[in-house]
Amino acid sequence: MMRFRLELLLALSLGLVSASCQPKDAPRPNDTRAAAPGLVLGVVADPISESPVAGVRVRAHDLGETLTDAQGRFSLTLPPGEHRLWLDRDGFIDGQLAHVRVRAGETTRVEAGLYSTTPDEDAVHRYFQRQPPSRQELPPEEVPRSAPEGGVGAARAAIHEPPVLPAVIRVWRSSRAGALAPSAANGWADNSCDPAVEVDTLPLEEYVKGVIPREWIPSWHPEALRAGAIVARTFGAKWALRGGRWDCADLDDGTVTQVYRDERAATTNDAVDATAGQVVMRGELVISTEYSAENSDPTSTGVDDPTCTGTTRFGHGRGMCQWGTQRWAKGICANPPCEFGVFGPEPKLHIWMVEHYYPGASVVAGSSEPVPPCKLIPPEGDILDDAGPCFDAFGDPMYWRTESVGWGGGLLWTNAFEAAVPGNWARWQMFFEAPGEYAVDVYVEPTFGVHKTTRYSVTYAGGEEEVILDQSVADGWTRLGVWSFDARGEVRVFDNEAGPVLADQHIVADAIRIQPKGLSSTDGGADAGDLDAGAVDLDAGAVDLDASAAPDASRDTGLRVGGSVSGGCSCHVAAPVRAPHAPWLLLLGPLALLWRRSQRSRS
């Protein structure tokens, strides 16, 4: 009878082990990878030359990749959801195509732009000439337009330093609206509220990243691109603060306001990031930053522009000259010999350009609406879990997977992939009650931590430091380092690598632990919920539930603590061991007692 009870408990414990541990790639009930896939058919072309681009590597993060054919065509079979495609080829600027929406069993057709690193200048001129001159008409900034009834635009039009910028921009996808799009033929009709049209709501900075590749030239000088990013951001923010250009949208994606597309370029992304939050103000107002391709000299608003002397005006000629930014950045003019006069011949920086084209204005760093601390960390430290209010996961949700293991009973993971910038990344925000030196640990569930060079970034009182962690050898709490923090700080983890990456290189984003300096990563002071079971003696052997347990402390039962279970599913006992993550451990105590009684009954 005793032997029957022992075998029953063994069976139950092994059953719980297999129930609490699943293979890394097994689909979960909420995992869209288990649903019927959809087909993406696309074409990659250079928007400037209008030529298809062959041999482009097209990747959907870690879910598939392919190459374009001689006509720039490609196809990918992907799970349903919203994807971002990554594009690269020698001789072209790395690009992305955002918001690719895949539906189960359906075909999605897309067009992606990839820009040459060395476009022909005549082709660039023809590119601008193909774009209809932008209307970009705004009421004078000194007379703010009233917001729609019940809106907030009028109340926020006159803003004080630092300007509070809109968090999102509503974009009417007029380029997809057909006859409903605003045009001279329909009197620039406002059909933005028609249920047949699309209006996307985008974060402000993400919106600007979709404007600059189309309104500027991605291969242009970085200073020209930064100047463009500031004025495009200001233009979009101004309309949003006024309540919107259209009844149901702040802007459209065509030339009535400024062109937006879902494509991104690495160079223009860099320009947007480098100027994040910067807008143009005159006095206490965010101003109307119109711009056009070729403004001549002087511009329509009377600004001297010797870089454009002798050029033919193309566009309305107001505000910034797009070609002018490239010439000022390089210290050249359209028709040499150049006479720069009081401005001097040296290349100019982006702030100078912006303030030159908008006299009396200044570039000011704006801010988002203030957000209260998610949680205050006391002097004795705390744990910030991925399920808590201080954690955010960024990037396409499609590439974040959830698991029911880890600290607090859950974690997120994504795969590392080759890219210059992150596709997915996560952030833990820290707000401290008391400044001081604190140690920061991360929790890595060893079943899912695979990538050997996982890149973290820690923002502290003295700056920012990058930390490379081998998640493949991490087991539970692992020390990132010790830093001095003032009122706040951040920990971030990224998914990108500069070089090739093997398949299935999982990166875990779970909890972080903040402790006063002096405590090691194995100290349990912050872990009141840890299971302190001590040692369980199985006859002559022992199963030690402490972090120092030997990986083979299990005789011949098929159960391996700290190793793997017979059947191939790897379940590790991490330090600290907690009941919610390994419920089968609760059976070890009764199992040991039955084993002892069976031994005594035999004797």
Buried (B, 14 or more C-beta within 10 A) or exposed (E): EBEEBBEEBBEBBBEBBBEBBBEBEEEEEEEBBEBEBBBBEBBBBBBBBEEBBBBBBBBBBBBBBBEBBEEBBBBBEBBBBEBBBBBBBEEBBBBBBBBBEBBEEEEBEBBBBBBBEEBEEEBBBEBBEEBEBBBBEBEEBEEBBEBEEEEEBBEBBBBEEEBBBBEBBBBBBBBEBEEBBBBEEEEEEBBBEEEEBBBBEBEBBBBBBBBBBBBBBBBBBBBBBBBBBBBBBBBBBBBBBBBBBBEBBBBBBBBBBBBBBBBBBBBBBBBBBBBEBBBBBBEEBBBBBBBBBBBBBBBBBEBBBBBBBEBEBBBBBBBBBBBBBBBBBBBEBBEEEBEBEEBEEEBBEBBBBBBBBBEEBBBBEBEEEEEEBBBEBEEEBBBBBBBBEBBBBBBBBBBBBBBEBBBBEBBBBBBBBBBEBBBBBBBBBBBBEBEEEBBBBBBBBBBBBBBBBBBBBBBBBEEEEEBEBBBBEBBBBBBBEBBEBEEBBBBBBBBBBEEEBEEEBBBBBBBBBBBBEEBEBBBBEBBEEBBEBEEBEBEEEBBBBBBEBEEEBBEEBEBBBBBBBEEEBBBBBBBBBBEBBBEBBBBBEBBBEBBEEBEEEEE
